């Protein structure tokens, strides 16, 4: 998984357009083969996704074919998809390492009559019919700002540590945080935004600078994965027990800081649920059950989820805190 998480925007009023399907429902007695590709099959993040995928496959009675590179490798992803085309699998679900680099072979699969969806990381829209969207800027902004608001008791100042002041996803997340603050937490002020260039050490340095220059800042809100442990380390070394950290991050990077009470919460999404939803969606596409104009999708134990255009939405991000962080290993 890329260390800076790429997320796409949710629309407040969902405009429903059809999910394009290219395959007829499977014939009676045929056991569908759902081919799912992670970016890196040895990555702990994707291992937890696989557990959810296997759960869904067993539940649905489909054969799960799980394969991918051992590390980030667009060329290997292309090769694997080619083998799936030759094998004539029923549907392909890919987490794409290179947005443009995999689009040609995915289009080739569609031309061969194999429906294609993406999950976790998207390709170009013309190379797939559906993207299983794990989180959105609005969802991220809502959860992070609400954590910040509760920590501050509705009044006070916070700072943002971001990867970049210009990167599109960072700007979108920042704007979503600000929109949530303005709408729901008017007594809270954003003191400053600092860029760490996606580096933990620079996040440490920027947090130290904020703590020194702005002693009234009581929450450091981090918008990239390396920033959370970097900021937490700075807060710990400062001895400031009145300052808390929240942010987008991985459980394993932050367990010690969460247990110490320095980091209040880490926000991401439930990766097991992401794998589970991906197989449910892929099987539905293969069976022709995601009809044009669908506004919702019944996703097993996840309940009824929204379809926004060609995005199937997992829902709000997942919060990892003292109560649950030990249950996750990625």
Backbone bond lengths (Angstrom), bond angles and torsions (degrees), N, CA, C in turn:
res aa  C-N    CA-C-N  psi(-1)  N-CA   C-N-CA  omega(-1)  CA-C   N-CA-C  phi
1 X - - - 1.440 - - 1.511 109.08 -
2 X 1.349 117.95 136.09 1.445 120.93 177.45 1.515 109.21 -61.97
3 X 1.308 117.11 143.23 1.454 119.53 -176.83 1.524 111.85 -70.33
4 X 1.294 118.04 -30.16 1.455 119.10 170.64 1.504 107.98 -95.30
5 X 1.294 115.78 116.79 1.447 119.38 -170.91 1.513 109.59 -79.29
6 X 1.337 114.93 130.71 1.444 119.77 -179.92 1.518 109.59 -97.21
7 X 1.339 117.24 122.16 1.447 122.33 -178.18 1.521 108.78 -124.70
8 X 1.400 117.68 152.99 1.451 121.31 178.82 1.516 109.79 -112.81
9 X 1.322 117.03 158.60 1.458 122.40 -168.97 1.521 113.03 -77.31
10 X 1.348 115.74 139.70 1.469 121.25 170.79 1.510 108.13 -91.72
11 X 1.287 119.34 146.54 1.454 122.29 176.91 1.510 108.60 -98.98
12 X 1.320 117.09 139.30 1.452 120.53 -177.45 1.524 111.49 -67.17
13 X 1.306 116.06 -43.03 1.465 119.42 172.52 1.504 107.06 -103.62
14 X 1.291 117.44 111.89 1.463 121.09 -172.27 1.515 109.65 -72.63
15 X 1.337 115.01 121.79 1.447 120.91 175.62 1.516 107.25 -96.03
16 X 1.275 116.48 113.43 1.455 120.87 -171.65 1.512 110.25 -92.40
17 X 1.305 115.39 120.20 1.448 120.55 171.82 1.512 107.06 -124.16
18 X 1.295 116.66 165.79 1.456 119.60 -172.16 1.499 113.55 -73.25
19 X 1.318 115.81 148.91 1.450 122.78 168.76 1.516 107.52 -88.58
20 X 1.320 117.09 120.38 1.453 120.88 -175.32 1.516 109.84 -76.41
21 X 1.297 116.68 127.56 1.453 122.64 179.20 1.510 109.20 -114.01
22 X 1.325 117.67 142.21 1.453 121.19 -175.06 1.516 112.59 -122.24
23 X 1.329 115.68 9.79 1.461 118.17 -175.69 1.519 110.05 -136.20
24 X 1.306 117.13 141.63 1.450 121.79 176.44 1.529 109.64 -76.46
25 X 1.346 116.01 157.91 1.469 118.52 177.65 1.520 111.77 -56.68
26 X 1.344 115.64 147.44 1.462 120.86 -179.36 1.524 110.20 -64.23
27 X 1.310 115.94 149.22 1.458 121.02 179.38 1.517 110.22 -73.32
28 X 1.326 115.48 156.41 1.461 120.84 -178.96 1.521 110.26 -60.53
29 X 1.337 115.72 137.18 1.452 120.91 178.17 1.508 114.23 88.66
30 X 1.320 116.79 -11.36 1.466 120.05 179.33 1.527 109.56 -84.14
31 X 1.309 117.67 131.55 1.466 122.12 177.01 1.527 107.83 -95.90
32 X 1.328 118.18 108.41 1.464 121.01 -173.87 1.530 112.54 -62.53
33 X 1.324 114.94 144.72 1.465 122.06 174.14 1.523 108.03 -103.97
34 X 1.318 116.13 115.03 1.461 122.85 178.88 1.524 107.77 -101.45
35 X 1.328 117.07 112.39 1.466 122.41 -177.76 1.525 109.25 -97.20
36 X 1.315 116.29 116.77 1.462 121.59 -176.33 1.524 109.42 -117.50
37 X 1.334 115.16 129.19 1.464 120.44 -178.13 1.527 111.23 -116.32
38 X 1.343 117.36 119.26 1.459 120.63 168.98 1.528 110.00 -83.46
39 X 1.319 116.06 166.92 1.468 118.49 173.50 1.521 110.69 -67.52
40 X 1.324 115.56 -38.61 1.466 120.78 -177.55 1.522 108.00 -148.82
41 X 1.331 117.06 111.89 1.462 119.22 -171.43 1.524 113.48 -72.03
42 X 1.337 118.47 -14.95 1.452 120.48 177.81 1.510 114.14 -92.89
43 X 1.331 117.48 -5.80 1.454 122.60 -179.40 1.528 109.62 -71.88
44 X 1.330 116.84 132.74 1.466 120.71 -176.72 1.522 112.13 -58.65
45 X 1.320 116.89 -34.36 1.467 121.30 176.86 1.522 110.22 -57.08
46 X 1.329 116.01 -48.85 1.460 119.77 -177.17 1.531 112.34 -75.94
47 X 1.314 117.25 -24.65 1.466 119.44 174.65 1.527 110.09 -63.35
48 X 1.340 116.70 -40.32 1.465 119.14 177.12 1.526 110.90 -70.09
49 X 1.328 117.54 -34.31 1.467 119.83 173.60 1.525 110.29 -60.22
50 X 1.333 115.61 -40.77 1.466 119.66 -178.04 1.527 111.45 -62.11
51 X 1.317 117.31 -37.17 1.465 119.06 -179.53 1.523 110.82 -60.70
52 X 1.332 116.44 -38.87 1.460 119.73 176.45 1.510 112.22 -69.67
53 X 1.342 116.36 -37.39 1.464 120.87 177.97 1.524 110.64 -62.83
54 X 1.328 116.62 -42.29 1.467 120.70 179.48 1.526 111.15 -65.71
55 X 1.318 115.98 -38.44 1.468 120.06 176.89 1.527 110.77 -59.52
56 X 1.336 115.97 -46.71 1.465 120.05 -178.95 1.523 111.68 -66.48
57 X 1.334 116.92 -40.55 1.466 120.31 -179.63 1.528 110.90 -61.12
58 X 1.315 116.24 -42.75 1.472 120.53 178.35 1.523 110.61 -64.37
59 X 1.310 115.38 -42.22 1.463 121.26 -179.37 1.528 111.82 -63.18
60 X 1.336 116.48 -38.51 1.463 121.97 -174.75 1.523 113.65 -90.68
61 X 1.330 117.44 -14.12 1.453 120.29 -177.54 1.512 113.51 72.94
62 X 1.349 116.03 38.05 1.462 120.78 176.32 1.522 108.76 -114.84
63 X 1.321 116.28 160.18 1.462 121.37 175.81 1.519 108.94 -90.34
64 X 1.320 116.71 123.73 1.457 121.85 178.74 1.517 109.67 -94.32
65 X 1.315 115.89 124.15 1.460 122.33 173.11 1.519 106.64 -110.31
66 X 1.330 116.76 106.76 1.470 122.40 -175.22 1.522 107.79 -110.47
67 X 1.318 116.70 116.98 1.462 119.64 179.72 1.519 109.29 -155.21
68 X 1.324 114.69 150.30 1.452 121.03 178.30 1.508 109.76 -172.66
69 X 1.317 117.32 176.89 1.464 120.69 177.90 1.527 110.95 -65.05
70 X 1.323 116.21 161.56 1.462 120.02 175.21 1.522 111.24 -80.79
71 X 1.317 117.00 -16.26 1.455 123.91 174.76 1.510 108.11 -148.58
72 X 1.336 118.33 174.01 1.463 120.33 179.65 1.528 110.99 -57.87
73 X 1.314 117.59 113.62 1.463 121.63 -172.81 1.528 109.67 -155.07
74 X 1.344 118.21 90.57 1.465 120.97 -179.30 1.523 113.13 -57.77
75 X 1.330 117.55 -36.29 1.466 120.05 -179.62 1.526 110.85 -63.73
76 X 1.325 116.86 -40.63 1.463 120.45 178.42 1.529 110.71 -68.47
77 X 1.319 116.90 -36.03 1.463 118.99 175.18 1.530 110.65 -60.70
78 X 1.320 117.02 -42.66 1.464 121.05 177.14 1.526 111.01 -59.42
79 X 1.332 116.03 -44.37 1.468 120.03 -178.19 1.523 110.82 -62.84
80 X 1.321 116.40 -42.65 1.464 120.01 -178.61 1.529 110.95 -64.79
81 X 1.325 117.02 -43.17 1.468 119.23 178.24 1.525 110.53 -60.93
82 X 1.322 116.81 -39.85 1.470 119.80 177.54 1.531 111.30 -58.95
83 X 1.330 116.72 -40.72 1.475 118.89 178.78 1.522 110.87 -66.61
84 X 1.322 117.25 -34.18 1.461 120.60 178.06 1.526 111.48 -68.95
85 X 1.337 116.10 -34.93 1.465 119.37 176.26 1.526 109.51 -63.35
86 X 1.332 115.70 -45.60 1.469 120.21 178.66 1.526 111.11 -61.39
87 X 1.309 115.70 -38.43 1.472 120.92 -179.42 1.534 112.41 -74.09
88 X 1.315 116.70 -18.02 1.469 123.08 -179.90 1.528 111.63 62.62
89 X 1.336 114.60 52.30 1.460 118.99 175.18 1.526 108.95 -64.40
90 X 1.320 116.42 165.48 1.466 120.13 -175.89 1.523 113.25 -82.97
91 X 1.309 117.57 -27.48 1.461 121.01 -179.95 1.523 108.08 -162.98
92 X 1.328 115.79 148.92 1.464 122.14 177.90 1.524 108.59 -119.19
93 X 1.341 116.07 134.08 1.463 122.69 173.76 1.522 107.61 -125.16
94 X 1.324 117.48 116.85 1.463 121.29 -172.61 1.522 112.05 -121.84
95 X 1.333 115.68 134.95 1.460 122.24 165.43 1.520 106.24 -94.23
96 X 1.308 116.64 114.58 1.462 122.14 -162.57 1.530 111.76 -93.20
97 X 1.323 116.16 122.98 1.460 121.25 178.02 1.517 111.50 -73.66
98 X 1.319 116.51 -40.73 1.468 121.52 -179.17 1.522 108.12 -127.23
99 X 1.313 116.41 113.82 1.471 122.48 -172.49 1.522 112.61 -52.41
100 X 1.317 116.63 -48.16 1.462 120.37 -177.84 1.524 111.90 -87.24
101 X 1.335 116.62 -28.82 1.458 120.29 -173.28 1.516 114.53 -68.11
102 X 1.331 118.08 -23.25 1.462 120.60 -179.00 1.525 112.33 -102.55
103 X 1.316 117.03 -7.26 1.463 119.46 -172.27 1.524 112.58 -63.92
104 X 1.330 118.07 -37.80 1.472 120.12 -176.60 1.521 111.72 -63.86
105 X 1.335 117.33 -45.68 1.466 119.37 -177.92 1.534 111.08 -72.11
106 X 1.333 117.14 -30.30 1.460 119.14 175.62 1.531 110.78 -68.90
107 X 1.330 116.35 -37.80 1.471 119.82 174.55 1.528 110.28 -64.08
108 X 1.314 116.18 -36.75 1.466 120.84 177.12 1.530 110.34 -61.52
109 X 1.331 116.15 -41.51 1.463 120.20 178.16 1.525 110.50 -62.61
110 X 1.313 116.77 -43.75 1.463 120.11 179.75 1.524 110.97 -63.95
111 X 1.334 115.78 -39.62 1.467 119.47 178.46 1.523 111.48 -63.51
112 X 1.337 115.74 -27.34 1.465 120.67 178.04 1.529 112.14 -83.94
113 X 1.326 116.90 3.27 1.459 120.97 177.64 1.507 115.03 91.30
114 X 1.342 117.13 10.85 1.465 121.23 179.41 1.526 108.74 -99.53
115 X 1.323 118.72 116.18 1.455 119.33 177.58 1.526 111.16 -65.45
116 X 1.321 115.38 148.05 1.464 121.89 -177.03 1.523 109.24 -129.11
117 X 1.328 115.98 132.66 1.450 121.58 167.97 1.527 108.06 -125.68
118 X 1.306 116.22 163.92 1.461 120.85 174.38 1.524 108.82 -120.92
119 X 1.327 114.62 161.29 1.462 120.66 179.10 1.521 108.34 -150.81
120 X 1.295 118.49 153.77 1.466 124.53 178.00 1.520 112.88 69.44
121 X 1.332 118.43 -52.93 1.465 122.85 178.59 1.521 107.89 -142.63
122 X 1.319 116.18 129.74 1.461 121.91 -167.92 1.524 112.93 -91.46
123 X 1.330 115.02 160.75 1.458 123.10 170.07 1.524 108.01 -105.93
124 X 1.322 117.87 -167.49 1.458 120.89 175.77 1.527 108.66 -68.87
125 X 1.319 118.37 142.72 1.470 120.82 -174.54 1.521 114.63 -58.02
126 X 1.351 117.45 -27.63 1.463 119.14 -178.73 1.526 112.79 -78.48
127 X 1.337 117.50 -2.47 1.465 120.90 -179.19 1.524 112.56 -102.67
128 X 1.326 117.18 1.61 1.473 120.29 179.75 1.525 108.40 -153.51
129 X 1.321 116.20 165.68 1.460 120.30 179.14 1.519 112.54 -99.13
130 X 1.327 117.04 -21.06 1.457 120.89 -172.54 1.520 109.97 -154.12
131 X 1.328 116.38 143.47 1.460 122.05 172.81 1.523 108.27 -117.23
132 X 1.321 116.76 122.89 1.461 121.68 174.17 1.527 106.66 -81.98
133 X 1.315 115.03 104.41 1.456 123.85 -168.98 1.523 109.67 -95.69
134 X 1.328 115.96 112.29 1.453 121.03 -170.86 1.517 114.45 -78.20
135 X 1.311 118.29 -25.00 1.460 121.40 -179.77 1.520 108.07 -166.01
136 X 1.309 117.39 165.99 1.457 121.95 -175.11 1.522 110.17 -137.10
137 X 1.328 118.25 159.60 1.461 119.49 177.41 1.523 113.04 -55.89
138 X 1.339 116.65 -43.39 1.459 119.29 180.00 1.520 111.77 -63.21
139 X 1.321 116.11 -41.37 1.456 119.61 178.44 1.513 112.02 -65.33
140 X 1.335 115.82 -44.09 1.467 120.82 177.34 1.521 110.36 -61.25
141 X 1.338 116.48 -47.66 1.462 120.58 -178.79 1.512 112.33 -60.41
142 X 1.317 116.20 -42.14 1.460 120.86 -179.80 1.523 111.35 -61.93
143 X 1.318 116.83 -50.27 1.461 120.14 -175.39 1.530 111.33 -67.10
144 X 1.332 117.13 -45.48 1.468 119.74 -178.66 1.525 111.61 -65.65
145 X 1.338 116.62 -43.19 1.463 118.84 -178.77 1.519 111.00 -69.23
146 X 1.318 117.50 -35.45 1.464 119.24 178.30 1.528 111.36 -67.44
147 X 1.338 117.31 -37.89 1.470 119.42 173.47 1.526 109.79 -60.22
148 X 1.328 116.51 -45.86 1.464 121.46 -179.83 1.520 110.89 -60.99
149 X 1.328 116.06 -45.32 1.460 120.13 -179.28 1.516 112.96 -61.53
150 X 1.322 116.05 -41.05 1.465 119.28 179.62 1.527 111.51 -67.69
151 X 1.335 116.53 -40.33 1.470 119.68 178.41 1.524 110.40 -60.41
152 X 1.333 116.15 -42.26 1.464 121.40 -176.97 1.525 112.95 -82.65
153 X 1.304 117.57 -6.05 1.456 119.85 -178.32 1.514 113.12 66.19
154 X 1.323 116.08 26.67 1.461 120.60 176.51 1.513 115.03 85.10
155 X 1.334 117.98 1.34 1.466 119.91 -177.59 1.521 109.67 -150.33
156 X 1.347 116.50 132.72 1.456 120.51 178.04 1.512 111.81 140.92
157 X 1.342 115.34 -164.92 1.464 120.61 -175.26 1.527 110.41 -127.87
158 X 1.322 114.35 147.77 1.460 120.31 176.24 1.516 109.20 -137.82
159 X 1.331 115.46 163.65 1.463 121.98 178.01 1.514 108.85 -123.77
160 X 1.328 115.68 151.47 1.462 121.85 176.56 1.520 109.35 -110.25
161 X 1.327 116.24 131.75 1.459 122.37 168.00 1.522 106.88 -108.20
162 X 1.323 116.93 118.19 1.452 122.39 -177.41 1.524 109.68 -119.36
163 X 1.313 116.65 166.73 1.462 119.47 177.74 1.514 111.17 -74.19
164 X 1.340 115.99 -39.56 1.462 121.56 -174.06 1.518 109.00 -153.12
165 X 1.326 115.89 147.40 1.460 120.69 177.54 1.516 112.21 -84.44
166 X 1.332 116.98 -7.92 1.466 120.19 -175.08 1.525 114.78 -123.04
167 X 1.323 118.87 -18.90 1.468 120.83 -178.84 1.527 109.95 -60.10
168 X 1.334 115.88 137.14 1.450 120.75 -173.40 1.510 114.56 -57.18
169 X 1.348 116.88 -45.65 1.463 117.95 -178.13 1.522 111.54 -68.81
170 X 1.331 116.87 -36.08 1.462 119.95 178.83 1.527 111.03 -64.88
171 X 1.326 115.72 -43.22 1.466 120.19 178.29 1.523 110.22 -62.43
172 X 1.333 116.71 -41.83 1.467 120.57 179.98 1.525 111.15 -62.77
173 X 1.331 116.96 -42.36 1.468 120.09 -179.84 1.528 110.62 -67.07
174 X 1.337 115.55 -42.28 1.461 120.19 178.57 1.526 110.60 -60.50
175 X 1.324 116.38 -45.09 1.462 120.51 179.92 1.524 111.17 -64.27
176 X 1.328 116.71 -36.27 1.464 120.11 178.73 1.524 111.13 -67.18
177 X 1.327 116.96 -39.30 1.466 121.18 175.54 1.523 109.93 -61.77
178 X 1.329 116.31 -46.84 1.461 120.86 -178.11 1.526 111.42 -64.52
179 X 1.331 116.60 -39.11 1.466 119.72 178.67 1.528 110.88 -63.45
180 X 1.317 116.16 -41.81 1.466 120.20 178.61 1.523 110.75 -66.33
181 X 1.334 116.92 -39.81 1.464 120.54 178.36 1.523 110.54 -61.11
182 X 1.345 116.35 -49.64 1.460 120.77 -177.56 1.527 111.74 -61.18
183 X 1.319 116.10 -38.21 1.463 120.03 -175.74 1.523 113.45 -80.46
184 X 1.326 116.83 -35.78 1.466 119.92 -170.22 1.516 115.20 -119.64
185 X 1.326 117.46 -18.82 1.458 120.26 -176.24 1.537 110.61 -133.53
186 X 1.337 118.45 62.08 1.473 120.70 -175.37 1.524 114.10 -66.27
187 X 1.323 117.44 -18.60 1.460 119.87 179.17 1.514 114.10 -82.75
188 X 1.335 116.39 1.07 1.465 121.11 -178.56 1.520 109.55 -108.51
189 X 1.324 116.21 141.23 1.469 122.07 -177.54 1.531 110.68 -118.96
190 X 1.320 115.34 136.19 1.466 120.82 171.75 1.519 108.14 -82.53
191 X 1.332 116.67 116.00 1.461 120.99 -174.50 1.521 112.78 -80.07
192 X 1.330 117.15 -41.56 1.465 120.59 -176.28 1.522 109.94 -165.54
193 X 1.318 115.09 158.11 1.465 122.00 172.94 1.520 107.37 -123.13
194 X 1.317 117.19 125.01 1.458 122.23 -179.69 1.532 109.93 -120.52
195 X 1.327 116.20 140.40 1.469 121.31 179.04 1.525 110.27 -97.76
196 X 1.333 116.17 137.65 1.468 120.66 -179.36 1.530 112.54 -113.83
197 X 1.336 117.14 3.73 1.473 122.00 179.70 1.530 112.55 57.23
198 X 1.318 115.92 29.52 1.470 121.57 178.98 1.526 112.40 63.65
199 X 1.325 116.59 29.16 1.461 122.10 -178.14 1.528 110.03 -118.66
200 X 1.313 116.25 130.17 1.455 120.53 -178.69 1.525 111.54 -63.69
201 X 1.331 117.01 -41.27 1.472 120.23 -179.14 1.521 111.29 -64.13
202 X 1.333 116.64 -40.25 1.464 118.52 179.37 1.524 110.73 -70.23
203 X 1.335 117.26 -33.58 1.464 119.72 175.03 1.524 110.27 -62.64
204 X 1.332 116.06 -39.77 1.466 121.48 175.30 1.525 110.09 -58.98
205 X 1.338 116.68 -47.69 1.466 121.14 -178.47 1.526 111.74 -65.18
206 X 1.326 117.00 -43.67 1.466 120.45 -178.96 1.526 111.07 -66.20
207 X 1.312 117.03 -37.41 1.464 120.02 177.67 1.518 110.56 -66.04
208 X 1.320 116.97 -41.96 1.464 120.05 175.75 1.518 111.26 -58.16
209 X 1.339 115.72 -41.63 1.462 120.05 179.80 1.528 111.13 -63.82
210 X 1.314 116.40 -41.76 1.466 120.26 178.81 1.527 110.65 -64.48
211 X 1.313 117.18 -45.60 1.463 120.77 -179.01 1.521 111.63 -61.99
212 X 1.342 115.87 -35.41 1.454 119.40 179.47 1.515 113.43 -74.23
213 X 1.332 116.51 -40.35 1.464 120.95 -174.84 1.524 113.10 -87.07
214 X 1.320 117.31 -25.00 1.472 121.22 -173.69 1.527 109.94 -133.38
215 X 1.316 117.49 75.30 1.468 120.23 -175.37 1.524 114.16 -64.64
216 X 1.342 117.22 -14.35 1.462 119.40 179.27 1.531 112.73 -85.75
217 X 1.333 117.79 -4.99 1.465 120.80 174.98 1.527 108.53 -73.37
218 X 1.325 116.55 125.03 1.463 120.15 -174.57 1.531 113.60 -115.85
219 X 1.337 117.82 -5.69 1.462 121.06 176.35 1.522 109.16 -137.34
220 X 1.324 116.24 132.95 1.464 122.48 171.49 1.524 106.83 -105.70
221 X 1.325 116.21 115.06 1.464 122.38 -178.54 1.527 108.19 -102.82
222 X 1.310 116.69 119.48 1.467 121.72 -172.98 1.526 110.95 -106.80
223 X 1.332 115.74 131.80 1.457 121.16 -176.24 1.523 113.85 -106.71
224 X 1.317 117.90 10.73 1.467 119.52 174.03 1.526 108.69 -143.95
225 X 1.303 115.15 155.08 1.466 121.29 -171.80 1.530 113.39 -57.62
226 X 1.347 120.40 -48.57 1.466 119.23 -177.75 1.523 113.72 -66.80
227 X 1.326 117.17 -21.44 1.462 119.84 -175.13 1.520 112.79 -70.22
228 X 1.324 117.74 -31.08 1.467 119.49 -173.63 1.530 111.72 -64.66
229 X 1.337 119.88 -54.92 1.468 118.09 177.78 1.523 112.71 -66.41
230 X 1.343 117.16 -31.25 1.461 119.68 177.58 1.516 111.57 -63.47
231 X 1.323 116.39 -46.64 1.460 120.84 178.59 1.523 111.23 -65.68
232 X 1.324 116.60 -41.17 1.465 120.16 -179.29 1.523 111.65 -63.06
233 X 1.324 116.01 -39.77 1.466 119.49 178.06 1.524 110.96 -63.09
234 X 1.337 116.22 -40.44 1.464 120.13 178.76 1.528 110.80 -64.15
235 X 1.308 116.74 -43.19 1.466 120.40 178.80 1.524 110.28 -63.30
236 X 1.327 117.06 -43.09 1.463 120.70 179.73 1.524 110.81 -61.15
237 X 1.322 116.91 -46.72 1.463 120.19 -177.83 1.529 112.22 -68.06
238 X 1.335 116.50 -26.18 1.468 119.86 179.64 1.522 112.23 -74.35
239 X 1.336 116.42 -19.51 1.453 120.19 -176.46 1.514 113.90 76.82
240 X 1.332 116.90 9.38 1.467 121.88 -177.33 1.532 110.47 -82.32
241 X 1.301 116.73 92.16 1.463 120.06 179.77 1.524 112.43 -75.48
242 X 1.337 116.88 -8.42 1.465 120.79 179.39 1.526 112.47 -89.79
243 X 1.331 117.63 -0.03 1.468 121.97 -178.97 1.525 108.93 -110.49
244 X 1.329 116.17 134.28 1.459 121.86 178.86 1.524 110.33 -120.00
245 X 1.331 114.72 158.66 1.463 122.30 179.33 1.524 108.85 -119.27
246 X 1.326 115.97 138.74 1.466 122.38 169.30 1.521 106.87 -135.35
247 X 1.321 117.30 158.69 1.458 116.92 177.37 1.508 114.41 169.07
248 X 1.327 113.65 176.47 1.459 122.47 175.68 1.515 108.62 -80.14
249 X 1.314 117.30 120.91 1.453 117.32 -177.50 1.509 113.21 -167.31
250 X 1.322 113.98 178.64 1.460 122.35 -179.22 1.528 110.05 -100.22
251 X 1.307 117.83 140.44 1.467 120.07 -178.91 1.522 114.18 -54.51
252 X 1.334 117.74 -46.12 1.462 119.69 -174.77 1.520 112.97 -65.09
253 X 1.329 117.49 -28.84 1.464 120.71 178.54 1.522 112.02 -71.08
254 X 1.315 117.03 -20.04 1.457 119.96 -165.18 1.525 115.25 -127.61
255 X 1.326 117.26 3.04 1.468 119.39 -175.46 1.527 112.64 -56.95
256 X 1.319 116.71 -45.71 1.466 118.57 -175.93 1.522 111.15 -64.57
257 X 1.337 117.05 -39.34 1.464 120.34 -179.48 1.527 111.53 -71.26
258 X 1.327 116.87 -34.76 1.466 120.17 176.42 1.524 109.92 -65.75
259 X 1.331 116.80 -44.35 1.464 120.42 -178.84 1.526 111.84 -66.13
260 X 1.328 116.79 -31.00 1.466 120.58 177.66 1.524 112.41 -78.17
261 X 1.325 117.38 -12.13 1.456 120.71 -179.13 1.510 114.25 85.81
262 X 1.330 117.37 8.28 1.468 120.77 178.06 1.525 110.00 -78.66
263 X 1.312 115.85 -48.37 1.459 120.89 174.36 1.523 108.03 -94.59
264 X 1.319 115.14 120.58 1.461 120.55 -177.29 1.524 111.82 -72.15
265 X 1.344 115.31 -42.16 1.464 119.40 -177.62 1.515 109.95 -162.53
266 X 1.328 114.81 148.26 1.460 122.76 172.23 1.525 106.80 -114.48
267 X 1.309 115.65 133.61 1.460 120.76 -175.36 1.523 109.78 -112.97
268 X 1.280 116.36 130.90 1.463 121.45 172.56 1.523 105.81 -150.73
269 X 1.282 118.13 -125.62 1.458 122.49 172.90 1.510 107.41 -148.52
270 X 1.311 116.41 163.50 1.455 120.83 179.99 1.521 108.02 -78.58
271 X 1.319 116.60 107.06 1.463 121.11 -173.90 1.528 112.30 -67.95
272 X 1.323 116.92 -31.44 1.465 119.41 175.32 1.527 110.32 -62.37
273 X 1.322 116.06 -42.80 1.463 120.37 177.41 1.523 111.53 -64.38
274 X 1.328 117.13 -35.47 1.464 120.25 178.99 1.524 110.87 -63.21
275 X 1.335 117.24 -45.64 1.459 120.12 177.47 1.514 112.03 -64.13
276 X 1.320 116.02 -40.02 1.465 121.81 178.76 1.526 110.47 -61.27
277 X 1.329 116.75 -48.50 1.461 121.16 -179.13 1.520 111.52 -64.54
278 X 1.324 117.15 -37.92 1.462 120.65 -179.14 1.523 111.37 -59.26
279 X 1.322 117.13 -45.32 1.467 119.81 179.99 1.521 110.94 -69.09
280 X 1.318 117.59 -39.69 1.467 119.52 176.08 1.530 110.64 -58.73
281 X 1.332 116.58 -45.57 1.465 120.22 -178.88 1.521 111.33 -66.46
282 X 1.330 116.21 -43.89 1.466 120.02 -178.99 1.524 110.94 -62.18
283 X 1.324 116.73 -43.58 1.465 120.32 179.53 1.523 111.33 -64.15
284 X 1.326 116.58 -36.88 1.466 120.29 178.61 1.519 111.24 -67.19
285 X 1.323 116.85 -39.92 1.463 120.58 176.85 1.525 109.96 -63.36
286 X 1.318 116.59 -45.42 1.467 120.37 -179.73 1.526 111.72 -61.37
287 X 1.333 116.55 -32.38 1.466 121.24 -177.88 1.520 113.01 -90.51
288 X 1.329 117.26 -2.97 1.454 120.29 -178.72 1.514 114.28 75.71
289 X 1.342 116.99 24.78 1.467 120.54 -176.10 1.521 114.38 -97.06
290 X 1.318 117.92 -1.17 1.466 120.26 170.56 1.520 106.69 -100.54
291 X 1.306 116.03 91.49 1.457 121.22 -172.10 1.524 111.11 -81.19
292 X 1.305 115.27 155.93 1.458 121.25 175.14 1.526 109.76 -56.26
293 X 1.327 116.05 131.52 1.458 120.85 179.94 1.509 114.36 90.29
294 X 1.320 118.16 3.67 1.467 120.10 179.83 1.521 111.03 -60.59
295 X 1.310 115.92 133.67 1.459 121.24 175.90 1.513 111.39 -104.60
296 X 1.330 116.76 -21.16 1.458 121.88 -178.58 1.521 109.63 -139.27
297 X 1.331 114.64 166.00 1.457 120.96 178.96 1.520 108.54 -143.96
298 X 1.329 116.71 128.61 1.463 121.74 177.85 1.522 108.89 -83.35
299 X 1.340 116.13 112.54 1.465 121.80 -170.91 1.521 111.84 -114.88
300 X 1.321 117.10 59.60 1.454 120.49 174.92 1.510 113.27 54.94
301 X 1.327 116.53 -131.48 1.464 121.51 -176.62 1.522 113.33 -66.73
302 X 1.349 117.79 -14.13 1.464 120.81 178.13 1.522 111.93 -80.59
303 X 1.316 116.52 -10.56 1.456 119.96 179.32 1.518 112.40 81.93
304 X 1.316 115.72 -157.40 1.460 121.91 -178.11 1.521 109.79 -89.70
305 X 1.332 115.97 122.05 1.463 122.35 -178.68 1.521 109.96 -112.09
306 X 1.325 115.53 158.88 1.456 121.06 -177.15 1.523 111.80 -87.38
307 X 1.318 114.92 144.41 1.459 122.35 170.23 1.522 106.91 -109.97
308 X 1.322 117.26 119.15 1.461 122.77 178.89 1.518 107.96 -113.58
309 X 1.330 116.34 101.32 1.448 119.31 -175.61 1.512 109.93 65.36
310 X 1.320 116.54 -122.25 1.469 120.63 177.92 1.523 111.31 -104.36
311 X 1.333 116.30 25.25 1.464 122.50 176.58 1.521 110.24 -115.37
312 X 1.320 116.26 127.43 1.460 122.10 170.94 1.519 107.04 -98.40
313 X 1.327 116.68 120.68 1.454 121.45 -168.10 1.524 111.97 -97.57
314 X 1.331 115.83 119.95 1.465 120.82 177.31 1.517 110.85 -65.37
315 X 1.334 117.22 -37.60 1.457 120.22 177.73 1.509 111.96 128.97
316 X 1.315 115.71 -160.98 1.451 120.50 -178.51 1.527 110.76 -66.87
317 X 1.328 116.50 152.35 1.468 119.67 178.00 1.531 111.36 -60.02
318 X 1.309 113.75 161.54 1.462 121.91 -177.83 1.524 108.64 -98.63
319 X 1.319 116.90 138.46 1.458 121.74 -179.85 1.526 110.43 -101.81
320 X 1.330 115.53 126.29 1.462 122.61 174.71 1.527 107.60 -103.05
321 X 1.323 117.33 121.82 1.457 121.20 179.41 1.530 109.45 -141.51
322 X 1.308 116.38 -166.41 1.468 120.14 -176.29 1.526 112.72 -58.34
323 X 1.302 116.42 -27.98 1.463 119.79 -173.82 1.521 113.67 -77.48
324 X 1.347 117.53 -18.63 1.476 117.61 -172.25 1.523 115.40 -141.58
325 X 1.328 118.48 -8.19 1.465 119.95 -168.44 1.529 112.78 -63.63
326 X 1.322 118.02 -27.50 1.470 120.19 -179.76 1.525 112.93 -70.96
327 X 1.320 117.19 -12.11 1.465 120.16 -179.79 1.526 112.57 -82.02
328 X 1.337 116.79 -5.29 1.460 120.33 -174.51 1.525 110.38 -119.69
329 X 1.321 115.31 143.01 1.464 121.18 -176.18 1.525 109.65 -134.61
330 X 1.322 116.08 75.53 1.468 121.65 174.42 1.516 109.19 -161.72
